[in-house]
Amino acid sequence: MRAAWTIAGRELVSYFATPVAAVFIVIFLALQGALTFNLGNFFARNQADLAPFFTFLPWVLLLLVPALSMRLWAEERRAGTIEMLLTLPITAFQAVLGKFLAAWAFCAIAIVLTFPFVLTVNYLGSPDNGVIACGYLGAILIAGCYIALGGALSAVTRNQVIAFVLAVAACFVVTASGTPLVTDFLARGAPALAEIARRISVADRYQGMTRGVIQLRDLIYFASFSGFFLFLTTVVIDHRRAN
Amino acid sequence: MSLLIEIAGLSKRYDRFVAVDRVSFSVARGEVVGFLGPNGAGKSTTMRMLAGFITPDAGSARICGHDVATDGVAARRHLGYLPEGAPTYPEMSVAAMLAFTARIRGFSGGELSDRVAHAMRLTSLEQVRLQPIDTLSKGFRRRVGLAQSLLHDPDVLVLDEPTDGLDPNQKHQIRALILEMAPRKAIVISTHILEEVEAVCTRAIVIASGCIVADETPAQLAGRDPARHLDTVFRTLTAEAA
C-alpha cells in the first residue's frame, strides 16, 4: 500500500507542477457555475437547495474527467517512463491504484472547491446541508467511476486523443443509460433492457444520493464499478508487458 | 562464484520478427558484461526481459535466484535498471525524482536523504538537485537515470547505454564509477562504443539478429583480428549473423 501512496503523492504533486491543475479547476468551476446559474435557473427557482448544481455535475465531470484519465497511462507510454515505473519493485496493481488515487483525490479537490455554492444557498436560505453533503459524496464517487473507466481506456492506447474520446463516450454511456430518455425509449421496445440499462447506470444511483439517500448497495455498486475497471487496467498493463 | 544473473533460453518474437532467439548467459558477482550488437539486434529487448518490463515468450531470467516472471517484485528489489534513453518525469526536480524512487524502494527519513545525497554525489548531480529535469541537458538527464538505478546499492545493475550522450569527461567519470562498483556487483551494460568494452568490461557478449555470436573476454574478442581491432571483429561477427 505504501508504494501505491507514494505513486499517488508523486502524481498529485505533478498535477500541480504543470498547468493541468489550474486549467482543469478553472474550466470546471466556470462551466459548473455557468450551467447552474444560467441553465439551472438557480435564482428563479427560489429554493435553497443545490438541485440544479447536482443535476449538471455528472455531465460536466464526464466531459472533463477523461481529460485527466487520458494521460494516466498513455502519457507514461509515450514518454517511456512506464519502463522506469514498472521495473521498480512494485506490482502493476500498486501502480494502477496509485495513479487512480491521485486522479481521484485531484477530482475531489476540484469538486470541493465548488463550496461557494454551499455558502451561497446557506446565505440565501436554510438548505438541508445533510442532503448537500450526500450529493457531494455521490459526485466524488461518480468521479471515481469515470477515472477508473477512463484509466482502463488510457491503458489500451498510446494516443491520448483516442483515450479521451473513448473515455467521454464510455462515461456518457454509463451515465445516459439511466436517464428517462434512454430508459423510456427502451421500455417501449424491450422492457427488460430498460431495467438493465437503469441498473448499470451510475446516474440512477447518484440521483438517489443527491436527494439525501445513501444506500449500502449503491456504495457497493460504486466501489465494485471502480474496482472492476482498476482490475481490468491491471490486466491490460500486465498483458502489455508481453508486447 | 555466485551467479546473480541467470538467463536461460530467453526468446521473444513480434509477429514473424524474432527479436531475441534462445539467449542464455549467466553473470557472477564481480563481472562487468558488455552487451554489444548492432541496432535492432535484440540488446534492449533482452535487457527489458531481464528487468521484467517485457514478458518473454520462452525461457527464464533470474536475478539473485528470483525468477523475474513469477517473483518479479523480489527480483526487481535486487536490480538497478537504467532503461534505454533514461526516461524520467520531466516536471520533477532531480532531488524529488530520486526521493520518489527511494520511497518506492522502502527508504524513509534520514536514510532516504542519505541515499539520495549519496546517489547524487556518485553521479555529480548536486549542483542541479533542485532543477526540473526537463530543463537539464541530455547528459544530466542520463545521470539522473543512472542515479535512480544506483540509489539502493543493488546487487545487479543493468544499464542500457549508460554513457550515451555524455561528453568525454562524463564518460570517463561513469566508467570510473562502474569500475569502482564492479567487485561488489554483477553489471551488464549495453553499448555501441567498443573502446568502452575494453575500458570497463571483464567479458563481452556480442548479439546479432537475436542470437549470441560471441561470449568471451574483450582481449579474446580482439584477438580474433590479427590487427587486434575490436571494430573489425564486431563488423565480421555481426555481418556473418545477418
Interface residues (C-beta under 8 A of the other chain):
Chain A: R2 A3 T6 I7 R10 V13 S14 A17 T18 A79 G80 T81 E83 M84 L86 T87 L88 P89 I90 T91 R241 A242 N243
Chain B: Y14 R48 A51 G52 F53 I54 T55 D57 G72 V73 A74 R76 R77 L79 Y81 P83 E84 G85 P87 T88 Y89 P90 E91 M92 A96 F100 T101 R103 I104 R105 G106 P132 G145 Q148
